[in-house]
Amino acid sequence: MSTDVTDKSPAAAPPGKSGGSATGGGLLRLVLDGLRRNMRQYGMLIALGLLVVLFQVWTGGDLLLPRNVSNLVLQNSYILILAIGMMLVIIAGHIDLSVGSVTAFTGAFAAVLTVQHDVAWPVALVLCLVVGAVAGAVQGFLIAYLGIPSFIVTLAGMLLFRGLTEILLEGQTLGPFPDGLQKMGNGFLPEVGPHTNYHNITLLLGFALLAFVVLQEVRDRKRQQEFSLDVVPTNLFLLKLVAIAAAVLTVTMLLASYKGAPIILIILGALVVGYGYIMRNAVFGRHIYAIGGNLPAAKLSGVKDKKVTFLVFLNMGALAALAGLVVAARLNAASPKAGLSFELEAIASSFIGGASMSGGVGTVLGAIIGGLVLGVLNNGMNLLSVGTDWQQVIKGLALLIAVGFDVWNKRKSGS
């Protein structure tokens, strides 16, 4: 009897071997089990981290140079803006092929107003956002209230607004823009406070963002527990917080050691926080998920699906206009060829970030992660001098793998 107790006691294990490895193995099993059960949520985030590490090694450390990180933000900001709106459209069960052309058209409209007619740039900015919203509203009306498929309507919109851009610019590039508008695409936050080796405002914003994200994660976890919803294991949750802190602090220090945070990054951050809140907490966000997930059930529940669809496309038009202003400001000119393939980049970002072709699935953060995956791929391959032909091949494979992973994950969950 005593022999059995002694054999089963942890004290019987050699110090530093079986006991420690059992504890470590148990922790590892918990983490891996949590990752398997939440693979859809964390899969692309892990992929993004691996991409960063791989390209950091392959480029000899050039990927995470402060200057390159800043350029990475500036080069991909407009795609990330479009990806936010596109994610909402796809969650609602639709698609928008016109965003690249609307982007080009609003940039051209801004150039005509500010360069040819000397309209003050803040007024031009507001007018361009209104024009984009109207363009989205017209398409949303045709889709929601006339029942024309979104693919057909937005395909027509893609051709229409591309042609209008050519007409507006008369086939020529028009610029330059006023300094205030240029800063929207190329500017940085001003330096204030004591002289240090880092950008003070960027450091403060980075620390504030870290505190906000951690508190939000803890609050969301408590809310899920209150409603008896499944939550990730504690060990995995703590690992997630550590990863978030490491990512935020790394980006903050890199940006602060160069010129500070780009102005467009602040705008993008406000969009992510605002739209993230709407999709998680607001009634409108719940209705978008409802009509995309199960339209008949949503109608029976009293959801005004036509109104929701109309507003989703209106919102997409406004965000496309904002992206158009950012592109034009960054290039300091409006071009008839601006915005080419932007719709494909935004759609790819959404699907890589976790959206589903059937609708009803996806997050704003997922769209940002998907856009960053494409951005890191583009930037890393440029640093490695990979030709544009092979870049297209690799990005196509990345999209195919992401969608294939989504299909496999849904089948596994269903079984």
DACORKA-V701539 format. One line per field, one symbol per residue. ss: DSSP state (h for helix, s for strand, l for the rest). A space follows every 50 residues. Layout:
# DACORKA-V701539
ss=???
This chain:
# DACORKA-V701539
ss=lhhhhhhhlhhhlllllhhhhhhhhhhhhhhhhhhhhlhhhhhhhhhhhh hhhhhhhhlllllllhhhhhhhhhhhhhhhhhhhhhhhhhhlllllllhh hhhhhhhhhhhhhhhhllllhhhhhhhhhhhhhhhhhhhhhhhhlllllh hhhhhhhhhhhhhhhhhhhllllsllllhhhhhhhhlslllllllllllh hhhhhhhhhhhhhhhhhhhhhhhhhhlllllllhhhhhhhhhhhhhhhhh hhhhhhlllllshhhhhhhhhhhhhhhhhhhlhhhhhhhhhhhlhhhhhh llllhhhhhhhhhhhhhhhhhhhhhhhhhhhllslllllllhhhhhhhhh hhlllllllllllhhhhhhhhhhhhhhhhhhhhllllhhhhhhhhhhhhh hhhhhhhhhhhhhhl
